[in-house]
Amino acid sequence: MGCDLLRFLGELTTSPVSEPRKPEQLLMQTPPGNPLMLSHTLQELLSKDIVQVELIPEKKGLFLKHVEYEVSSKRFKCSVYRRYNDFVVFHEMLLQKFPYRMVPALPPKRMLGADREFIESRRRALKRFINLVARHPPFSEDVLLKLFLSFSGSDVQNKLRELVQGLGDEFMTCKLATQAKDFLPADIQAQFAASRELIRNIYNSFYKLRDRAERIASRAIDNASDLLIFGKELSALGSDTTPLPSWAALNNSTWGTLKQALKGLSVEFALLADKAAQQGKQEENDVVEKLNLFLDLLQSYKDLCERHEKGVLHKHQRALHKYSMMKKQMMSATVQNKEPESVEQLESRIVEQENAILTMELRNYFSLYCLHQETQLIHIYLPLTSHILGAFVNSQIQGHKEMSKVWNELKPKLSCLFVGPTNVPAPPLSSPEDNLFSS
């Protein structure tokens, strides 16, 4: 464990976000009249809602088994049943309505021959997804989320589509969309590039942290299995009924006494196994899952940056190129004295293209406006690092404390194992004699 623990702590201390800051610096206050800035704290975001996603018994169809989930919202005080495809449609509608926001990715669709481990992994991922969405400021106030978490009818997918149909995306419905440029700093492009690089570095460090945390938790669970088997083997030795050979009895064999002692030790080893398993499970839930949650958020930011570059920015550049080609055609037509009708058609197309470019420019600035806010959201989530490290340290302290107590209770019970030829207790081997058995 020592090597991975050092790596875990090393990644945390070398992370770009490791520099300590005063608590008041973590709160982003909203300047008067500037809607660009967010004022949320981490605690405010986490308290928006707590959504549980639990598996319910599989329904067997003629050919396939359908996995359903019970989705329970603390905020809306209700539980609904959802299938994976319901999550897919909800995800699609979020992207359609909020193309310039961080929409977390869904786990992969069920594969043929999916086992319990895959199903459980996907359940955890769906839980992370819906909690990130439920705590995201714009999403949390949108009717899409309320419908997904509270509608109990059978046609939830159609209801979700109907909510979005004909409304347009956030750019079309936000009152500030066309004024976004006025709120942005002059060096927004440089800030975007720097933020993207920082988030990329943070993601890489947290990915390594998650990898080491998974290995530490997995080793605790493997240790539990080994301790349980160790105890069972001691019990098997103590329960052995093979008759004692006469030649062994002539040497006043202590085997009978040893067997009784060994048989009683399996209880303590089972308890040790249970403590190790509890520690592993606790670290999976409190450390690994929180790291996965933050990684999901960071990945959604990276995806958003790609959508910005490949989407509105690319379309804007293409529109400018098309406009340039039209202007050249117009100049050529003027020089060649072409028919007035064809010139008028070309002028009309140029005006249309100018309007399209204006819309693209407005969308580009609105996309940067949203990116600025989403970057703030990432930084609001950064103090989660302290919670994760605290959970890891507490788990290690509690786990070692509880196991140490069982080991100490086990030690006095070993005294009956050290018996001499006359069945009189003898002390354990001294250090020089111990060395005889060392490799």
C-alpha positions as CSV (number, residue, x, y, z in Angstrom):
1,M,0.0,0.0,0.0
2,G,2.9,2.4,0.9
3,C,4.0,3.0,-2.7
4,D,0.5,3.8,-4.1
5,L,-0.3,5.9,-1.0
6,L,2.8,8.1,-1.6
7,R,1.8,8.4,-5.3
8,F,-1.7,9.4,-4.3
9,L,-0.5,12.1,-2.0
10,G,2.2,13.1,-4.4
11,E,-0.3,13.7,-7.2
12,L,-2.4,15.8,-4.9
13,T,0.4,18.0,-3.7
14,T,1.8,18.5,-7.3
15,S,-1.6,19.3,-8.7
16,P,-1.9,22.8,-10.2
17,V,-4.7,23.5,-7.7
18,S,-2.7,22.6,-4.6
19,E,-1.8,26.1,-3.5
20,P,-3.7,27.0,-0.3
21,R,-6.2,29.8,-0.4
22,K,-8.2,31.6,2.2
23,P,-11.8,30.5,2.5
24,E,-13.1,33.9,1.5
25,Q,-11.1,33.6,-1.8
26,L,-13.1,30.5,-2.7
27,L,-16.4,32.4,-2.8
28,M,-17.0,34.2,-6.1
29,Q,-19.0,37.3,-5.3
30,T,-21.2,38.8,-8.0
31,P,-20.1,42.3,-9.0
32,P,-23.2,44.6,-9.3
33,G,-24.6,44.6,-12.8
34,N,-22.4,41.8,-14.1
35,P,-24.5,38.7,-14.8
36,L,-21.3,36.9,-16.1
37,M,-20.0,36.2,-12.6
38,L,-21.3,33.3,-10.5
39,S,-21.8,33.7,-6.7
40,H,-22.4,30.1,-5.8
41,T,-20.3,28.2,-3.2
42,L,-19.6,24.5,-3.3
43,Q,-21.9,23.8,-0.4
44,E,-24.8,25.6,-2.2
45,L,-24.3,23.5,-5.3
46,L,-24.1,20.2,-3.4
47,S,-27.3,21.1,-1.4
48,K,-29.3,21.8,-4.5
49,D,-30.4,18.2,-4.7
50,I,-29.3,14.7,-3.8
51,V,-30.4,12.1,-6.3
52,Q,-30.3,8.4,-5.7
53,V,-30.2,5.9,-8.6
54,E,-30.8,2.3,-7.6
55,L,-31.3,-0.9,-9.6
56,I,-34.7,-2.6,-9.4
57,P,-35.2,-6.3,-10.2
58,E,-34.8,-7.1,-13.9
59,K,-37.9,-7.6,-16.1
60,K,-37.4,-10.6,-18.3
61,G,-38.7,-10.2,-21.8
62,L,-38.9,-12.8,-24.5
63,F,-35.3,-12.2,-25.6
64,L,-33.8,-9.5,-23.4
65,K,-33.6,-8.5,-19.8
66,H,-34.4,-4.8,-19.3
67,V,-32.6,-3.0,-16.5
68,E,-34.6,-0.3,-14.8
69,Y,-33.6,2.2,-12.2
70,E,-35.4,3.9,-9.4
71,V,-34.4,7.6,-9.4
72,S,-35.2,9.4,-6.2
73,S,-34.9,13.2,-5.8
74,K,-34.6,14.8,-2.4
75,R,-35.5,18.2,-3.8
76,F,-38.7,17.1,-5.6
77,K,-39.5,14.5,-2.9
78,C,-40.5,11.8,-5.3
79,S,-39.2,8.6,-7.0
80,V,-39.6,7.6,-10.6
81,Y,-38.6,4.6,-12.7
82,R,-36.2,5.2,-15.6
83,R,-34.5,3.0,-18.2
84,Y,-31.2,3.7,-19.8
85,N,-32.8,5.0,-23.0
86,D,-34.7,7.6,-20.9
87,F,-31.4,8.9,-19.8
88,V,-30.2,9.0,-23.4
89,V,-33.1,11.1,-24.6
90,F,-32.8,13.4,-21.5
91,H,-29.1,13.8,-22.4
92,E,-29.9,14.6,-26.0
93,M,-32.4,17.2,-25.1
94,L,-30.0,18.9,-22.7
95,L,-27.4,19.1,-25.4
96,Q,-30.0,20.5,-27.9
97,K,-31.2,23.1,-25.4
98,F,-27.9,23.9,-23.8
99,P,-25.2,23.4,-26.5
100,Y,-22.8,25.9,-24.8
101,R,-22.9,24.3,-21.3
102,M,-21.2,21.4,-19.6
103,V,-23.4,18.4,-20.2
104,P,-21.8,15.4,-18.6
105,A,-21.4,12.3,-20.8
106,L,-23.4,9.2,-20.2
107,P,-21.9,5.7,-19.6
108,P,-21.8,3.4,-22.6
109,K,-24.9,1.5,-23.7
110,R,-25.3,-2.1,-22.5
111,M,-23.1,-4.6,-24.3
112,L,-24.0,-8.2,-25.1
113,G,-23.1,-10.4,-22.2
114,A,-22.9,-7.5,-19.7
115,D,-22.2,-8.8,-16.2
116,R,-23.1,-7.5,-12.8
117,E,-19.9,-5.5,-12.5
118,F,-20.8,-3.6,-15.7
119,I,-24.4,-3.0,-14.6
120,E,-23.2,-1.7,-11.2
121,S,-20.5,0.5,-12.8
122,R,-23.1,2.0,-15.2
123,R,-25.5,2.6,-12.3
124,R,-22.8,4.6,-10.4
125,A,-22.1,6.6,-13.6
126,L,-25.8,7.4,-14.1
127,K,-26.0,8.6,-10.5
128,R,-23.0,10.9,-11.0
129,F,-24.5,12.2,-14.2
130,I,-27.9,13.1,-12.8
131,N,-26.4,14.7,-9.7
132,L,-24.0,16.9,-11.7
133,V,-27.0,18.0,-13.9
134,A,-29.3,18.5,-10.8
135,R,-26.7,20.8,-9.2
136,H,-25.8,22.8,-12.4
137,P,-27.2,26.3,-12.0
138,P,-29.0,26.7,-15.4
139,F,-30.1,23.0,-15.6
140,S,-31.4,22.9,-12.0
141,E,-34.0,25.6,-12.8
142,D,-35.1,24.1,-16.1
143,V,-38.3,22.3,-16.7
144,L,-36.4,19.4,-18.4
145,L,-34.9,18.4,-15.1
146,K,-38.1,18.7,-13.2
147,L,-39.9,16.5,-15.7
148,F,-37.2,13.9,-15.8
149,L,-37.1,13.6,-12.0
150,S,-40.8,13.9,-11.2
151,F,-42.9,12.7,-14.2
152,S,-44.3,9.2,-13.5
153,G,-46.0,8.6,-16.8
154,S,-44.9,5.9,-19.3
155,D,-44.0,8.2,-22.2
156,V,-41.3,10.3,-20.5
157,Q,-39.2,10.3,-23.7
158,N,-41.9,12.0,-25.8
159,K,-42.6,14.5,-23.0
160,L,-39.0,15.5,-22.9
161,R,-38.9,16.0,-26.7
162,E,-42.1,18.0,-26.6
163,L,-40.6,20.4,-24.1
164,V,-37.7,21.3,-26.4
165,Q,-39.5,21.1,-29.7
166,G,-39.9,24.6,-31.4
167,L,-38.3,26.5,-28.5
168,G,-34.8,26.9,-29.8
169,D,-31.6,26.6,-27.7
170,E,-30.4,28.8,-24.9
171,F,-29.1,31.4,-27.3
172,M,-32.6,31.9,-28.6
173,T,-34.3,32.1,-25.1
174,C,-31.7,34.0,-23.0
175,K,-32.4,37.7,-22.8
176,L,-28.7,38.5,-22.5
177,A,-27.6,36.4,-25.4
178,T,-27.2,39.3,-27.9
179,Q,-25.4,41.4,-25.2
180,A,-22.9,38.7,-24.2
181,K,-20.0,40.5,-25.8
182,D,-20.5,43.6,-23.5
183,F,-19.9,41.5,-20.4
184,L,-16.8,39.7,-21.6
185,P,-13.2,40.8,-20.8
186,A,-11.2,42.1,-23.7
187,D,-8.7,39.2,-23.5
188,I,-11.3,36.5,-23.4
189,Q,-9.6,34.4,-26.1
190,A,-6.3,34.4,-24.1
191,Q,-8.2,33.6,-20.9
192,F,-10.0,30.7,-22.7
193,A,-6.8,29.2,-23.9
194,A,-5.2,29.5,-20.5
195,S,-8.2,28.0,-18.7
196,R,-8.4,25.1,-21.1
197,E,-4.7,24.3,-20.5
198,L,-5.2,24.5,-16.7
199,I,-8.2,22.3,-16.8
200,R,-6.4,19.8,-18.9
201,N,-3.5,19.6,-16.4
202,I,-6.0,19.3,-13.5
203,Y,-7.8,16.5,-15.3
204,N,-4.5,14.6,-15.9
205,S,-3.6,14.8,-12.2
206,F,-7.0,13.8,-10.9
207,Y,-7.1,10.9,-13.4
208,K,-3.9,9.6,-11.8
209,L,-5.3,10.2,-8.3
210,R,-8.4,8.2,-9.2
211,D,-6.2,5.3,-10.6
212,R,-4.2,5.1,-7.4
213,A,-7.3,5.4,-5.1
214,E,-8.9,2.5,-7.0
215,R,-5.9,0.3,-6.5
216,I,-5.7,1.1,-2.8
217,A,-9.4,0.4,-2.3
218,S,-9.1,-2.8,-4.4
219,R,-6.2,-4.0,-2.3
220,A,-8.2,-3.6,0.9
221,I,-10.9,-5.8,-0.6
222,D,-8.3,-8.4,-1.7
223,N,-6.8,-8.3,1.7
224,A,-10.2,-9.0,3.2
225,S,-10.6,-12.1,1.0
226,D,-7.1,-13.3,1.9
227,L,-7.7,-12.9,5.7
228,L,-11.0,-14.8,5.4
229,I,-9.4,-17.7,3.5
230,F,-6.5,-17.6,6.0
231,G,-9.0,-18.0,8.9
232,K,-10.9,-20.8,7.1
233,E,-7.7,-22.7,6.6
234,L,-6.8,-22.5,10.3
235,S,-10.3,-23.7,11.1
236,A,-9.9,-26.6,8.6
237,L,-6.7,-27.6,10.4
238,G,-8.4,-27.5,13.7
239,S,-11.3,-29.6,12.5
240,D,-9.1,-32.3,10.9
241,T,-10.3,-35.7,12.2
242,T,-7.4,-37.8,10.8
243,P,-6.4,-40.3,13.6
244,L,-3.1,-39.5,15.3
245,P,-0.4,-42.2,14.5
246,S,0.9,-44.2,17.4
247,W,4.5,-43.1,16.9
248,A,3.4,-39.5,17.2
249,A,1.6,-40.2,20.5
250,L,4.9,-41.7,21.9
251,N,6.5,-38.3,21.6
252,N,3.8,-36.6,23.6
253,S,2.4,-34.8,20.5
254,T,0.8,-31.4,21.2
255,W,-1.2,-31.6,18.0
256,G,-4.5,-32.1,19.7
257,T,-4.1,-29.0,21.8
258,L,-2.9,-27.0,18.8
259,K,-6.0,-28.0,16.8
260,Q,-8.3,-26.7,19.4
261,A,-6.5,-23.4,19.5
262,L,-6.4,-23.0,15.7
263,K,-10.1,-23.8,15.3
264,G,-11.0,-20.9,17.6
265,L,-8.9,-18.3,15.7
266,S,-11.1,-18.3,12.5
267,V,-13.6,-16.0,14.2
268,E,-11.1,-13.2,14.7
269,F,-9.8,-13.6,11.1
270,A,-13.4,-13.4,9.8
271,L,-13.7,-10.2,11.8
272,L,-10.5,-8.8,10.4
273,A,-11.7,-9.7,6.9
274,D,-14.9,-7.8,7.5
275,K,-13.1,-4.7,8.7
276,A,-10.8,-4.7,5.7
277,A,-13.8,-5.1,3.3
278,Q,-15.6,-2.2,5.0
279,Q,-12.6,0.0,4.6
280,G,-12.3,-0.9,0.9
281,K,-16.0,-0.3,0.3
282,Q,-15.9,3.0,2.2
283,E,-13.0,4.2,0.1
284,E,-14.7,3.2,-3.1
285,N,-17.8,5.2,-2.1
286,D,-16.2,8.2,-0.4
287,V,-12.9,8.6,-2.3
288,V,-13.0,6.8,-5.7
289,E,-16.6,7.9,-6.5
290,K,-16.0,11.5,-5.6
291,L,-12.9,11.5,-7.8
292,N,-15.0,10.0,-10.6
293,L,-17.6,12.7,-10.1
294,F,-15.0,15.5,-10.5
295,L,-13.4,13.7,-13.5
296,D,-16.9,13.5,-15.1
297,L,-17.2,17.3,-14.6
298,L,-13.7,18.0,-15.9
299,Q,-14.4,15.8,-19.0
300,S,-17.6,17.7,-19.7
301,Y,-15.6,20.9,-19.7
302,K,-13.1,19.4,-22.2
303,D,-16.0,18.3,-24.4
304,L,-17.5,21.8,-24.2
305,C,-14.3,23.3,-25.4
306,E,-14.2,21.0,-28.4
307,R,-17.8,21.8,-29.2
308,H,-17.0,25.5,-29.1
309,E,-14.0,25.1,-31.5
310,K,-15.6,22.5,-33.9
311,G,-19.1,24.0,-33.6
312,V,-19.9,27.7,-33.5
313,L,-16.3,28.9,-34.1
314,H,-15.8,26.7,-37.1
315,K,-19.2,27.7,-38.5
316,H,-18.3,31.3,-38.1
317,Q,-15.1,30.9,-39.9
318,R,-16.8,29.0,-42.8
319,A,-19.5,31.8,-43.0
320,L,-16.7,34.4,-43.3
321,H,-15.0,32.4,-46.0
322,K,-18.3,32.1,-47.9
323,Y,-18.9,35.8,-47.5
324,S,-15.4,36.6,-48.9
325,M,-16.1,34.4,-52.0
326,M,-19.4,36.2,-52.6
327,K,-17.8,39.6,-52.4
328,K,-15.3,38.5,-55.0
329,Q,-18.1,37.2,-57.3
330,M,-19.9,40.6,-56.8
331,M,-16.7,42.5,-57.9
332,S,-16.3,40.2,-60.9
333,A,-20.0,40.6,-61.9
334,T,-19.6,44.4,-61.7
335,V,-16.5,44.5,-63.8
336,Q,-18.1,42.2,-66.4
337,N,-21.4,44.2,-66.6
338,K,-23.6,41.2,-66.0
339,E,-27.4,41.3,-66.1
340,P,-29.0,43.5,-63.3
341,E,-31.1,40.6,-62.1
342,S,-28.2,38.3,-61.5
343,V,-26.4,41.2,-59.7
344,E,-29.4,41.9,-57.5
345,Q,-29.7,38.1,-56.6
346,L,-26.0,38.2,-55.7
347,E,-26.5,41.3,-53.6
348,S,-29.5,39.7,-51.8
349,R,-27.4,36.6,-51.0
350,I,-24.6,38.8,-49.7
351,V,-27.1,40.6,-47.3
352,E,-28.3,37.2,-46.2
353,Q,-24.8,36.0,-45.6
354,E,-24.0,39.2,-43.6
355,N,-27.0,38.5,-41.4
356,A,-25.8,34.9,-40.9
357,I,-22.3,36.1,-40.0
358,L,-23.8,38.6,-37.5
359,T,-25.7,35.7,-35.9
360,M,-22.6,33.5,-35.8
361,E,-20.6,36.3,-34.2
362,L,-23.3,36.7,-31.5
363,R,-23.4,33.0,-31.0
364,N,-19.6,32.9,-30.7
365,Y,-19.6,35.6,-28.0
366,F,-22.5,33.9,-26.2
367,S,-20.6,30.6,-26.3
368,L,-17.6,32.3,-24.8
369,Y,-19.9,33.9,-22.2
370,C,-21.1,30.4,-21.2
371,L,-17.6,29.0,-21.2
372,H,-16.5,31.8,-18.8
373,Q,-19.3,30.8,-16.4
374,E,-18.6,27.1,-16.8
375,T,-14.9,27.8,-16.0
376,Q,-16.1,29.5,-12.8
377,L,-18.2,26.4,-12.0
378,I,-15.1,24.2,-12.3
379,H,-13.3,26.4,-9.8
380,I,-16.2,26.4,-7.4
381,Y,-16.0,22.6,-7.4
382,L,-12.2,22.5,-6.8
383,P,-12.5,22.6,-2.9
384,L,-14.0,19.1,-3.3
385,T,-10.4,18.1,-3.3
386,S,-10.3,18.8,0.5
387,H,-13.4,16.7,1.0
388,I,-11.9,13.8,-0.9
389,L,-8.6,13.9,0.9
390,G,-10.3,14.2,4.2
391,A,-12.5,11.1,3.5
392,F,-9.3,9.2,2.4
393,V,-7.4,10.1,5.6
394,N,-10.3,9.4,7.9
395,S,-10.9,6.0,6.2
396,Q,-7.3,5.0,6.6
397,I,-7.2,6.1,10.3
398,Q,-10.5,4.4,11.1
399,G,-9.7,1.2,9.2
400,H,-6.2,0.8,10.8
401,K,-7.6,1.6,14.3
402,E,-10.4,-1.0,14.0
403,M,-8.1,-3.7,12.6
404,S,-5.4,-2.9,15.2
405,K,-8.0,-3.5,18.0
406,V,-8.9,-6.9,16.6
407,W,-5.2,-7.9,16.2
408,N,-4.6,-6.9,19.8
409,E,-7.6,-8.9,21.0
410,L,-6.3,-11.9,19.0
411,K,-2.7,-11.8,20.4
412,P,-3.6,-13.2,24.0
413,K,-5.4,-16.1,22.4
414,L,-2.2,-17.3,20.8
415,S,-0.7,-18.2,24.2
416,C,-2.2,-21.6,24.1
417,L,-0.4,-22.3,20.9
418,F,3.0,-22.1,22.6
419,V,3.0,-25.4,24.5
420,G,5.9,-27.6,25.5
421,P,6.2,-31.4,25.3
422,T,4.4,-31.7,28.7
423,N,1.5,-29.5,27.5
424,V,2.8,-26.7,29.7
425,P,2.6,-23.2,28.0
426,A,6.0,-22.1,26.7
427,P,6.9,-18.5,25.7
428,P,7.1,-17.6,22.0
429,L,10.4,-17.9,20.1
430,S,12.9,-15.3,21.1
431,S,14.4,-13.0,18.5
432,P,17.6,-15.2,17.9
433,E,15.4,-18.3,17.4
434,D,13.1,-16.3,15.1
435,N,16.1,-15.6,12.9
436,L,16.4,-19.3,12.3
437,F,13.2,-19.1,10.2
438,S,14.0,-16.0,8.3
439,S,14.9,-16.3,4.7
